[in-house]
């Protein structure tokens, strides 16, 4: 399944992370806008405003400036550790998507039932797509269920499942991508959420429906680095080749 063409018209879209680095709120906004311009200029399809280094208020400050710029890339958010704030922001700003690091598997069964009910209610009040992780990096596995069951439940809760291995920047296991893709079928898209590079883009995009990329685009290919325009350019050149091969 591909993401809705009216939202992401190109096959196998790429989402670039805006991690909100900087020493002050003003620095974080300035850096995020600079990075957004570079990414959009190189053809990245979506921008994820995430409080990886900043906080939830920084996400809103960036949205206030970024959304009116209309750079061509669709804007989404990932408010870490605060799903309610994410949905609140999606009501206030015309974001195209919300990313949540875990939509299933991270809670005990009794807590998961309440989480699923709340998530359903939250989704009903916004138009944004939902990208959700299952067995996502750094997330606990507390459900007591096997991967296939958690994945089946997660697929029913979102528009795209995000798959990673165990850490930021770590290449996502190809077999895991394949399992997620087979389970999702026509019900849900599958996005690689970590570790895609220009070297493995063709191989991974042959399986997945798109990718979220952050560290690889930065100096030193690490999350703390500043965005490197040359890295973005080389990565997107590899993606375009991969897209052509997948047609």
Wavefront OBJ file of the C-alpha trace (Angstrom):
o trace
v 0.000 0.000 0.000
v 1.235 3.508 -0.769
v 0.417 6.618 1.214
v -2.481 8.708 -0.160
v -1.457 10.286 -3.463
v -3.292 13.505 -2.660
v -0.918 13.926 0.306
v 2.299 12.371 -1.037
v 2.026 12.183 -4.837
v 5.418 10.540 -5.336
v 6.043 6.846 -4.755
v 8.261 5.923 -1.799
v 8.391 9.354 -0.115
v 11.282 10.399 2.105
v 10.744 12.190 5.424
v 13.577 14.255 6.874
v 13.918 14.738 10.625
v 14.183 18.207 12.134
v 15.654 17.283 15.515
v 15.524 20.857 16.904
v 19.145 21.194 17.924
v 20.380 24.515 19.302
v 21.190 26.184 22.601
v 18.130 28.423 22.875
v 14.553 28.364 21.569
v 15.514 30.988 18.997
v 18.492 28.899 17.868
v 16.324 25.818 17.548
v 13.787 27.617 15.367
v 16.492 29.182 13.214
v 18.323 25.904 12.686
v 15.127 23.988 11.952
v 14.065 26.478 9.280
v 17.513 26.380 7.666
v 17.458 22.585 7.607
v 13.898 22.545 6.251
v 14.863 24.777 3.324
v 17.819 22.563 2.454
v 15.835 19.336 2.682
v 12.887 20.633 0.681
v 15.238 22.130 -1.902
v 16.850 18.721 -2.439
v 13.498 17.028 -2.950
v 12.693 15.548 0.459
v 8.938 14.973 0.539
v 8.094 15.429 4.220
v 9.581 17.192 7.240
v 9.185 15.721 10.733
v 9.366 18.377 13.452
v 10.512 16.399 16.495
v 11.550 17.442 20.007
v 14.589 15.151 19.951
v 16.780 17.881 21.437
v 14.160 20.534 22.153
v 10.783 20.300 23.857
v 7.125 20.330 22.857
v 6.981 24.127 22.934
v 9.870 24.213 20.455
v 7.822 22.025 18.119
v 5.030 24.599 18.175
v 7.425 27.508 17.709
v 8.845 25.808 14.606
v 5.379 25.031 13.233
v 4.373 28.687 13.587
v 7.211 29.702 11.269
v 7.518 26.636 9.038
v 3.935 26.007 7.954
v 3.431 29.458 6.319
v 6.679 29.060 4.343
v 5.051 26.404 2.138
v 8.347 24.862 1.029
v 6.678 22.082 -0.951
v 7.479 19.325 1.523
v 4.584 18.265 3.719
v 5.018 19.009 7.417
v 4.446 16.514 10.217
v 5.264 16.203 13.913
v 6.561 13.748 16.464
v 6.092 15.070 19.996
v 8.101 12.578 21.982
v 6.523 11.390 25.238
v 3.401 13.525 24.735
v 0.886 12.108 22.279
v -1.867 14.389 23.557
v 0.176 17.474 22.704
v 0.812 16.070 19.225
v -2.891 15.717 18.517
v -3.563 19.141 20.019
v -1.009 20.683 17.653
v -2.520 18.780 14.723
v -5.833 20.470 15.487
v -4.194 23.890 15.544
v -1.833 23.559 12.549
v -2.419 21.891 9.150
v 0.105 19.103 9.623
v -0.048 16.220 7.161
v 0.969 13.503 9.591
v 1.771 12.620 13.177
v 4.478 10.120 14.092
v 4.240 8.141 17.340
v 7.215 5.979 18.240
v 5.067 3.108 19.489
v 1.431 2.311 18.804
v 1.521 -1.263 20.087
v 3.697 -3.592 22.140
v 5.120 -1.071 24.583
v 2.423 -1.437 27.253
v 1.017 -4.188 29.425
v -2.330 -5.549 28.129
v -4.514 -3.654 30.611
v -2.737 -0.374 29.806
v -2.754 -1.101 26.085
v -6.545 -1.330 25.989
v -6.857 2.172 27.436
v -4.138 3.449 25.107
v -5.896 2.018 22.031
v -9.216 3.578 23.045
v -7.636 6.988 23.623
v -5.730 6.788 20.352
v -8.910 6.024 18.431
v -10.620 9.060 19.959
v -7.621 11.290 19.246
v -7.420 10.185 15.622
v -11.082 10.989 15.114
v -10.539 14.700 15.747
v -7.714 15.294 13.229
v -7.234 14.812 9.506
v -3.526 14.028 9.806
v -2.207 10.605 8.874
v -0.689 8.548 11.675
v 2.731 6.886 11.397
v 3.297 4.447 14.262
v 6.108 2.229 15.464
v 5.894 -1.393 16.556
v 8.973 -2.911 18.257
v 10.526 0.516 17.619
v 14.068 1.460 18.717
v 14.415 2.174 22.451
v 10.786 1.246 23.138
v 10.068 -1.457 25.738
v 8.225 -4.659 24.819
v 5.734 -5.264 27.625
v 2.669 -6.643 25.863
v 3.431 -10.312 26.487
v 2.412 -10.953 22.887
v 4.512 -12.140 19.976
v 5.711 -9.734 17.284
v 3.095 -10.859 14.769
v 0.222 -10.112 17.147
v 1.566 -6.717 18.156
v 2.137 -5.920 14.508
v -1.388 -6.922 13.519
v -2.848 -4.685 16.221
v -0.489 -1.829 15.335
v -1.419 -1.971 11.664
v -5.067 -1.467 12.589
v -4.162 1.671 14.550
v -2.315 3.736 11.929
v -1.791 4.603 8.264
v 1.882 3.620 8.152
v 3.932 1.309 10.333
v 7.470 2.522 11.059
v 10.102 -0.204 11.380
v 13.575 0.116 12.920
v 16.242 -2.054 14.476
v 17.498 -1.169 17.952
v 19.137 2.276 17.793
v 19.280 5.659 16.088
v 21.366 5.420 12.928
v 21.512 1.616 13.049
v 20.600 -0.059 9.773
v 17.154 -1.611 9.947
v 17.242 -5.375 9.552
v 16.146 -6.374 6.058
v 14.324 -9.460 7.289
v 12.379 -7.355 9.771
v 11.344 -4.945 7.010
v 10.177 -7.940 4.998
v 8.118 -9.322 7.893
v 6.453 -5.963 8.453
v 5.772 -5.491 4.749
v 4.218 -8.961 4.433
v 2.043 -8.406 7.513
v 0.869 -4.967 6.383
v -0.320 -6.148 2.979
v -2.775 -3.667 1.489
v -3.928 -2.416 4.890
v -1.028 -0.135 5.758
v 2.181 1.408 4.419
v 5.595 0.481 5.846
v 8.288 3.113 6.425
v 11.904 2.414 7.359
v 12.542 4.576 10.414
v 16.293 4.356 10.955
v 19.576 3.598 9.285
v 18.801 4.217 5.630
v 21.815 5.465 3.635
v 22.599 6.018 -0.014
v 24.253 2.587 0.000
v 21.227 0.624 1.198
v 18.402 2.843 -0.102
v 17.728 0.768 -3.218
v 17.630 -2.498 -1.287
v 15.383 -1.199 1.480
v 13.042 0.831 -0.719
v 12.471 -2.277 -2.819
v 10.678 -3.621 0.274
v 9.348 -0.524 2.041
v 6.988 2.257 0.969
v 9.237 5.112 2.112
v 11.647 6.138 4.851
v 12.284 8.558 7.688
v 15.885 9.794 7.683
v 17.785 11.902 10.196
v 21.320 11.089 11.309
v 22.610 10.055 7.894
v 21.959 13.530 6.518
v 24.131 15.222 9.137
v 27.818 15.912 9.533
v 29.509 12.734 10.702
v 26.233 10.877 10.105
v 25.360 11.343 13.779
v 22.259 12.812 15.398
v 24.192 15.678 17.055
v 25.719 16.866 13.780
v 24.527 19.821 11.721
v 22.694 19.058 8.520
v 25.149 18.577 5.623
v 23.693 19.682 2.268
v 26.053 17.368 0.361
v 24.794 14.372 2.348
v 21.188 15.285 1.577
v 22.035 15.691 -2.112
v 23.801 12.325 -2.401
v 21.096 10.546 -0.446
v 18.270 11.891 -2.588
v 20.174 11.035 -5.771
v 20.298 7.430 -4.532
v 16.599 7.547 -3.682
v 15.669 8.746 -7.161
v 17.643 5.874 -8.661
v 15.915 3.453 -6.296
v 12.504 4.802 -7.269
v 13.257 4.320 -10.950
v 14.375 0.762 -10.324
v 11.195 0.007 -8.364
v 8.849 1.080 -11.159
l 1 2 3 4 5 6 7 8 9 10 11 12 13 14 15 16 17 18 19 20 21 22 23 24 25 26 27 28 29 30 31 32 33 34 35 36 37 38 39 40 41 42 43 44 45 46 47 48 49 50 51 52 53 54 55 56 57 58 59 60 61 62 63 64 65 66 67 68 69 70 71 72 73 74 75 76 77 78 79 80 81 82 83 84 85 86 87 88 89 90 91 92 93 94 95 96 97 98 99 100 101 102 103 104 105 106 107 108 109 110 111 112 113 114 115 116 117 118 119 120 121 122 123 124 125 126 127 128 129 130 131 132 133 134 135 136 137 138 139 140 141 142 143 144 145 146 147 148 149 150 151 152 153 154 155 156 157 158 159 160 161 162 163 164 165 166 167 168 169 170 171 172 173 174 175 176 177 178 179 180 181 182 183 184 185 186 187 188 189 190 191 192 193 194 195 196 197 198 199 200 201 202 203 204 205 206 207 208 209 210 211 212 213 214 215 216 217 218 219 220 221 222 223 224 225 226 227 228 229 230 231 232 233 234 235 236 237 238 239 240 241 242 243 244 245 246 247
